Amino acid sequence: MISTLVIIPTDPRLRLGAQRHSVDAIGALPQNAFMHIRPATTTDAEQIGRIYFHTIRTVNQKDYTQAQVEAWAPEASASPEGWRLKQQNRWTAVAEENGVILGFGELEPTGHIDCFYVHHDHQRRGVGRQLLLAIEEEAGRRELSRLFLEASITAHPFFTAMGYSTVRQQQVTIRGQQLTNFVMEKNPPNVS
């Protein structure tokens, strides 16, 4: 397993045409212009729990009712203890910038992507794309033949744009609330 998968610019001024910038011009940009993707550690559990809770409660609220997001992400879901336990049986990648986790994604040994969340303040910056590419690369290294997930209404367009196919729409019950999501799948690339 590798410790750092990718370093990419998160500042839009660096992303497009970065190779045309001089060192002086890059040096003038904010110091937090780069993030990196790495495997999560148990010390990340507190930030991961907060991202899960706050992303659902803010971003997903546009597609689900207040009762649904409260059932999906109750206050207890932000607790770091549960997230530390989950890390024991899955590969979790985090996107980090200056010690702050911007998002995370989990790959289970079966090829199931269980959780995939980007902090609400860092959406539409390429964080999710880079996290998903890292998960797909890890799946290729593990020679998984299929990746699958249950995408929320909110995340469905993102996963579709990333090449995932919708298998079916479904209703799931979480703490007494019916939520719509989409079972999606993709064959990961083979990586040596």
N, C-alpha and C positions, 0 to 999 in steps of 0.2 A: 504494500500500500504506500502511496506517496503522501507527503505531508502538505504540500501546496500544489494545487492542480492548475491554477491559472491566475494571472494578475492582469486585470483590465482597468482601463480608465472609466471612472463613473462620471467625470465631468464631460458634458457633451462637447465641449470645445476640443477635447483630446480624442474622443471617439471617432469622429469623422475627419479624415485627413491628418491624423496625428503625425504621420511620417513627414509631413511638410513643415512641422514646427521646429524651430531651432531650440537648442538647449536653453537659451536665454528666455525665449517665449514660454517654454514649459515651466521653467523655474519661477515665472511670474504667476502661475496659476496656483490655486489653493493647494495647501499641503495634503488635503484629504481627497485628492483627485483619483486615488487608486484604491481598489478593493481587491481582496484575494479570496479564493475559495479554498477551504481546507476542511478536513474531517473535524467534526465536533469533539469536544472533550466534556467531561462531566462538569467542569467549571462553567460551561456555556448554558447549562440547564436553566438558570434563572432568566437569562435574556431570551432563550427559546420559548419558555413558558409565557413571558410577557408578549412576545411577538404573536404567538398563537392567539392569545386572548384578545389583544387589542386589534389585530387585523380582522378577526371575525366580527368583533363588536363595532368596527368602523367601516371597513371596506365592504364586507358581505351584507351589511345592513341595507344596501341599496337594492338587493335582490331577495331578501328574506325579511320576515317581520321581526319585531323586537322580541317577541316570545320565542321565535325560532332561534335567533342568534344567542339568546340567553340559555336555551337548552343545549345548543351546540357548544358554547363556550361559557360554562358556569364559572363563577369566581374561583373555584378550586382548580380549574384547569391551568391556571397560571403557576401553580405550585411546582417548584423545581424538582422535588423528590420524584414525582411521577415521570418527569422527562429524563431524569438520570436512569431510572429503571428501563425506560423504553430504549435507551441507547445501548443497552447490553445485548439486544437481539436484532439490531439493524445498523446499517451504515448511514450516518447522518452527516450531511455536508452543510457548512455554514458559509455565508458570504460576510466578510468582515472588512471594516474600514476603520482604521485608527482605534482598534480595540472594541468597536461597537458592532454587534451582529445586525446585519441588515435583513437577513432572511435565512431560511433553512429548508432542507428537504431530506426526507427519509427513504431509504431503499431497504426493503426487507429481502431476505434470502430467496423468496419466491418470485421476485421481480415486481412485487407490489410497492408502489410509491404511496406510503401511508399519509404522511403530512407534507405539505409544501406551501410555505407561507413567506411573504415578503412584507416587512414592516410597512405600515400605511404611509409613512413619510418618505419611503424610498421606492415606491412603485413607479413604473415607466422610466427606469434608468438602466435597464438591462440586467438587473440583479437576478430576476427570475429566470431569464434566458440562460445566463451563465451557470446558475445553480442546476438547472435541468440538464444542460450539456455535461456538467460534471457527473451527475447521477447516471446519465446514459453512458458515459465513458466507463464509469465504475461497473455498470451492468455488463458492458462489453468485456471488460477484464475478467469478470466472473462467469463469462460465457452463458449469460441468461438469454434465453431465446425469445422472451416476451416481457415487456413492461406493461403494467396495468395500474389503473387508479380510478378513484371516484372523484370527479371534478364537480365543484359547486357550479351553480348557474353563473356566478361571477368569474370563475377561472376557466370555464369551458372555452371561451374564445381564445385564450392564451394557449391552452394545450392543443387546440385545433390548429392554430398558427404554427405550433412547434411540430406538427406532423402526426399527432395522435388522432386515431379514428374513434368515432363514437360507436360503441357496441349497442348501448341502449340507454334510454332515460329511465330513471327509477325513482320511487318514493321510499325513503327510509324513515324510520321512527327513532327519534332521539329524545329521551326523557319526556315522552308523551307528545312530542311535536313531530308532524310530518314535514320532511324536507325533500325537495327535488334535487337530484344530482345526476351525473352522467358517468356510466362505466365507459372508460376509454382505454385504448391499448396502442402499443407500437412495438415493432421489433427493433431492438437496440443495434447500434453498429458493432461490428466485431473489431475489437482492439487487441493488439498483441501485447 
